[in-house]
Amino acid sequence: IGENVFRMAKKEFSQLMKEFVVGAIQRNELVKLPVEVYWSLAFSPLYTLIKFHNDGKGVGGIEKYSWNNEHMNQAFDLVVKALKP
C-alpha cells in the first residue's frame, strides 16, 4: 500500500510541477524549457549546497563547508536570473 501511495503522490507532484512551469512560461516568467531542464537548473544548486553541508566539506572534499543564508541567497539569485526570459 505504501508504495502505491508514494507512486500516486509522485505522479500528482510531477503533474503540478509541469502545470507550474507551463503557466510560468505562458506568463513570460520563465524561459521556455522542458520541465526536467527547469528542475535541474532550479534545484540542483540547492541540493549541492545541502550535500556539501551534510558532508561538512566543499568541492573536492578538502576544505570545510557549512551552509549559510548568504550562499543560499547567492545561488537563488543566480538561478532566478538564469531562468528569466
Secondary structure by P-SEA (a helix, b strand, c coil): caaaaaaaaaaaaaaaaaaaaaaaaaacccccccaaaaaaaacaaaaaaaaaaaacccccccbbbbbcaaaaaaaaaaaaaaacc
